Amino acid sequence: MIQSRPIRPFGFAVPDKGLPIIRAALPEGSALRGGVMVLGNFDGFHRGHLYLIRAAKRIAADGRAVGVMSVEPHPRQLFRPADAPFRLASVAQKHHQAAAIGLDFLYEPAFDAAFAVIQPIEFINDILGATLGVSHIVVGADFHFGAKRAGNAATLGAECPPRGIGVTVLPLQAGYSSTAVRAAVAAGEIAQARNLLGRPWQAEVARGLCLARGQIRPPAGRYLIRAAALSPVLLIDLDDEGRISGPQNLPARIDFLERRSSPFAYRSQP
């Protein structure tokens, strides 16, 4: 029996090496089978996500494992590949955040053309049942799944209990969504993004002191950042190509804390 770990406040340094990342069927007899699963995209783990996860942990208080299902790549990357980078967190960041929250495992199947056409009943039977053997699922009221998003919370409520799977559908937490966090970051409203996430928004830094290209990017400007938990606050300038000027030797991930006014415009030089 697994004793699920408590949700920890973000910023608490937790190594993610021990978090099981599941991409195939759990074997019979696995301690992770019979767990409580939270379903969603989980791009960035904002406060709305934590609300669902806390509910799952209460349900699993008898010692069942608590996991999250989060496909890779994000469905938007398959259906709208020409979109500008929009992800709040990379795969590595997502894994680390899941460990920091205190999840027992992360189910991360490949989202491809074959996965995209799975019918709702097939999803319930083959993935929730045969692959994972879940005992209970938790979803937000707006959750959709299956081919063409044909399945929803009502589908789960009707089809899961006869198959021995409990269902908890929770109302939306007003204002807390990945879309709202993306909008805040894209507008440079870093304090608002931090409020929605319940922690600083974290960006990846590529070689050459430039923000990684696969992640959403705040507008050019001047920002207060933190290079690591409990490290001093630093000031950086960001241009419209994502290049960073200011302190050198930044780590691979930095926390954005606040946007500051700047005495000059930030434009890339030709």
Secondary structure as GFF3:
##gff-version 3
##sequence-region A 1 270
A	DSSP	beta_strand	21	22	.	.	.	ID=ss1
A	DSSP	beta_strand	36	39	.	.	.	ID=ss2
A	DSSP	alpha_helix	47	59	.	.	.	ID=ss3
A	DSSP	beta_strand	66	69	.	.	.	ID=ss4
A	DSSP	alpha_helix	75	79	.	.	.	ID=ss5
A	DSSP	alpha_helix	91	101	.	.	.	ID=ss6
A	DSSP	beta_strand	105	107	.	.	.	ID=ss7
A	DSSP	alpha_helix	113	116	.	.	.	ID=ss8
A	DSSP	alpha_helix	120	122	.	.	.	ID=ss9
A	DSSP	pi_helix	123	131	.	.	.	ID=ss10
A	DSSP	beta_strand	136	140	.	.	.	ID=ss11
A	DSSP	beta_strand	144	145	.	.	.	ID=ss12
A	DSSP	three_ten_helix	147	149	.	.	.	ID=ss13
A	DSSP	beta_strand	151	152	.	.	.	ID=ss14
A	DSSP	alpha_helix	153	159	.	.	.	ID=ss15
A	DSSP	three_ten_helix	161	163	.	.	.	ID=ss16
A	DSSP	beta_strand	166	170	.	.	.	ID=ss17
A	DSSP	alpha_helix	178	186	.	.	.	ID=ss18
A	DSSP	alpha_helix	190	197	.	.	.	ID=ss19
A	DSSP	beta_strand	201	206	.	.	.	ID=ss20
A	DSSP	beta_strand	210	211	.	.	.	ID=ss21
A	DSSP	beta_strand	221	226	.	.	.	ID=ss22
A	DSSP	beta_strand	233	238	.	.	.	ID=ss23
A	DSSP	beta_strand	244	245	.	.	.	ID=ss24
A	DSSP	beta_strand	253	260	.	.	.	ID=ss25
###
